[in-house]
Amino acid sequence: MPTDIEIARAARLKPIAAIADRAGIPQEALNPYGKFIAKVDTSAIPDFASKPDGKLILVTAISPTPAGEGKTTTTVGLGDGLSRIGRNTMIALREPSLGPCFGVKGGAAGGGYAQVVPMEQINLHFTGDFHAITSAHNLLAAMIDNHVYWGNALGLDTRYIAWRRVMDMNDRALRSTVSSLGGASNGFPREDGFDITVASEVMAIFCLAKDLPDLEERLGRIVIGRTRDKRPVTAAELKATGAMSVLLKDAVMPNLVQTLEGTPAFVHGGPFANIAHGCNSVIATRAALKLADYVVTEAGFGADLGAEKFFDIKCRKAGLKPAAAVVVATVRALKMHGGLAKDSLAREDLAALEAGLANLARHVENIRKFGVPPIVAINNFTSDTAAEHDLIRSFCRNHLGVEAVICRHWAEGGAGTEELANKVVALAEGGEADFAPLYPDVMPLWDKLETVAREIYGAAGLVADAKVRARFAELEGAGHGALPVCVAKTQYSFSADPTLRGAPSGHMVPVRELRLSAGAGFVVAICGDIMTMPGLPREPAAERIHIDANGQIEGLF
Amino acid sequence: MPTDIEIARAARLKPIAAIADRAGIPQEALNPYGKFIAKVDTSAIPDFASKPDGKLILVTAISPTPAGEGKTTTTVGLGDGLSRIGRNTMIALREPSLGPCFGVKGGAAGGGYAQVVPMEQINLHFTGDFHAITSAHNLLAAMIDNHVYWGNALGLDTRYIAWRRVMDMNDRALRSTVSSLGGASNGFPREDGFDITVASEVMAIFCLAKDLPDLEERLGRIVIGRTRDKRPVTAAELKATGAMSVLLKDAVMPNLVQTLEGTPAFVHGGPFANIAHGCNSVIATRAALKLADYVVTEAGFGADLGAEKFFDIKCRKAGLKPAAAVVVATVRALKMHGGLAKDSLAREDLAALEAGLANLARHVENIRKFGVPPIVAINNFTSDTAAEHDLIRSFCRNHLGVEAVICRHWAEGGAGTEELANKVVALAEGGEADFAPLYPDVMPLWDKLETVAREIYGAAGLVADAKVRARFAELEGAGHGALPVCVAKTQYSFSADPTLRGAPSGHMVPVRELRLSAGAGFVVAICGDIMTMPGLPREPAAERIHIDANGQIEGLF
């Protein structure tokens, strides 16, 4: 089998105008970025707003392990499978972040015969959305310090400025800094620091806004700090939001690309799945629903984090009603959940597999709590055995009452997901879906978090010290009690302990901090360590990345 | 007269494919960015390398004053004028920097009826070149700190890391920082800081490289610091240059846009005119020369800085032979050089004008020292009088032996520069040009700088303390003696004192510091204060910039 990059290079891409045509997007609505990428101006699509919505299919996964699950590949593969069986389909994915490409992991555009292309551009600057978000974020930061410099009319307490700067780079040296040094003409020295761009609240806002005016209104609600008498100060008070919106004006248009098999895909927005909600933009998802009968999308991390936030934040706020959810698992990852080490995954081990199925089972049951019918996709690996596949299928059928379908999109593209596609259609059209968020808006923030902990994580409850509890009360008192809670915790376990695989229960979830993202419209509950600026490894991928003698990029993937 | 933005909005732009067609660029060579901008892949233009070169016309100016000269407008106007008189013409300009758009000045794409469009995109993210340069620069910075973090095998002395970070933002708080605070996992704390992106050596390299392989080689030569035993350490030793080149792979293709009258223009690259050489990319200029019979380009600041660096750095290194140079002046600015205050410029004052002509005279004589025939363009203002115009024309004819042509491109577009265009053609085709740099490569660095000071600035000589003199010797000893010298000094005067207007002489030029830009291929001589990260004013333009109810950007220009 050729490598991902060999497959991507061998692909004959269709001109983006042909892909747009297939998606029912007229040429007037296209703003091309090169030959194979275009931003789509939906206001130029006739009768766009009055079109009926297609069916929304979420692809989520078991708790991630080092073995890998293949959520993005399955999303792309399912999209291609639906296309193959004659459904008018679009895919909606997050944009990859540039920083991590130079670290360990390489790109994020699928793999094998289930990729979105052109993968090099998608993984690098793409259409510049993340650069625009970086600029908008940092303009606000510059205006805050500039406001203080020129007299601080708003009376900002510079010890409590909550708005850090951002860069789309893995750069640990910027995590914690002191800025405005070097004398009076450089301002008032203070503690400062940088997050990676995907952790910016501007990114979360970008992905939750329904249009540009809504985006601007949300930017205005960002709380950047407080006065000495503890009054919150917003971006609107700094008069920053008009210019920030101008910087984001083109970026908000969704980016159209194609899969290797020519299925149209929107790749747009990409908030961190820990400090934010971890799914592509509402604008792209809603546009795709207008254009296609089936929209396949994915959410970050495992279903306990990604799907829960997709449902409780994105779907709740955007009024989306998912028709079905695909839970991706691999035999290898399930065996790790069952206790095997990574170097023992190649051999058949039905006992470990059976033990690991507890993780899958919990996720499947959780999906049902949102009124969304689940189905299991087993992303096939060459080391899988027939007995292992049989065990998963019978377990799913007998114990969970769901179908488990073996998928071979990595090796076969859409042909490898036809069975999954047919079953997803049957599920989505079966009338079973009756989506509702897990908790109502009116529930207190503490109770919302406790509900997620008990219902989704299998926890016994929350633990938090007095200061954190006081912060819950403070945010309720300030009128933020109706917001949903965005949990930042380890993605590797249902618990807050990343080493607890499988389906731990009865644990307590430690709440360390509560942060307000008033513009995005959620409260972040930090349950464990959270890293908002990654570092580079000892031998970063950047050292191997180069342009070869044929002008092709090597080492990026 | 409508405002710049009203004119730009009223313009009916031609599709970029039509502009490309006019420039002889086939569709296969176009990578569109929206409907009116494209990057041009010159390798897809048949017989490109073997085409003969057109004639290169430099637009430069007198020493700038607060009255304004209109160098960019004149460049655009002359391009349109040459088109009108039937010459196959292209324009080559710098890209505007994003940061300053939010400060005082607004955009930089010409004005009146002499603009390049679409001006909003050009002034904002454009094709993302500056973002790509920012990313490449900061990737190297991250790799430096990462190298130190993981053991510092190269033995970098962290007190002498010369590679700061960059951001395309006016943000004084970032000028001087301490980074890597917050504990061992964030690295080794050190003094650090940010420059604005246009001040990056990557920007200078980008603009001087002849192609992508040359770019990569130059990136590798960047000296980022030194070891404890004072050995210089390069970007190549950090293995950063492959990934940096990958980030710049698309950016190096020149950006094609159009003037309001449909003249094709490359707008590409934009290094600071103080710490760097201040003109658009060699790649764009050379491509324009292959495509057009006449190429009009501009250089930053007045001719003492901009034209001198254009000739001694860009033309020397890229093998360009300018055919003529236009020195732009205004009656108002000349009267300021003659001693008038800004609020007294509206009334006729022949005595002040005559006194101020000394500044123009020095610049015109300087141009001749490079073997390039000069011509003077008087950018007309409505307050100018016939007597003032007559005085300039007769002074130029009788004392300088050059033509001075009144230009009305701001109000009339190319129709207002037809006379200038005809005279530029006569000059360029007169066989008078015999370009040579001011000094040879082999002259010692100190003597090169002294030559510029005496010949161009009218100075009596240089002053420098022992430490600075030792630095000259150090760079000579390290093998950098053959590089040209890039002077960073005030643009407002021939001297180092910005308040000395007119044509001061006999002054001494203080040399404060000598910096090596080994990748760009020059040595920066800092003669006075130099600001590499601007700040925002008390009431930044950003506060007024917004999207209006019709979806149009207000306040940017």
Interface residues (C-beta under 8 A of the other chain):
Chain A: N31 P32 Y33 G34 K35 K39 L98 F102 Q121 L124 H125 G128 H131 A132 T134 S135 N138 L139 A141 A142 M143 D145 N146 Y149 W150 R165 M167 D168 M169 N170 D171 R172 A173 L174 R175 S176 T177 V178 S179 S180 L181 G182 G183 S185 N186 G187 E191 D192 G193 L212 E216 K239 A240 T241 G242 A243 S245 V246 L247 K249 D250 G535 L536 R538 P540 A541 A542 E543 R544 I545 H546 I547 G551 I553 G555 L556
Chain B: N31 P32 Y33 G34 K35 K39 L98 F102 Q121 L124 H125 G128 H131 A132 T134 S135 N138 L139 A141 A142 M143 D145 N146 Y149 W150 R165 M167 D168 M169 N170 D171 R172 A173 L174 R175 S176 T177 V178 S179 S180 L181 G182 G183 S185 N186 G187 E191 D192 G193 L212 E216 K239 A240 T241 G242 A243 S245 V246 L247 K249 D250 G535 L536 R538 P540 A541 A542 E543 R544 I545 H546 I547 G551 I553 G555 L556
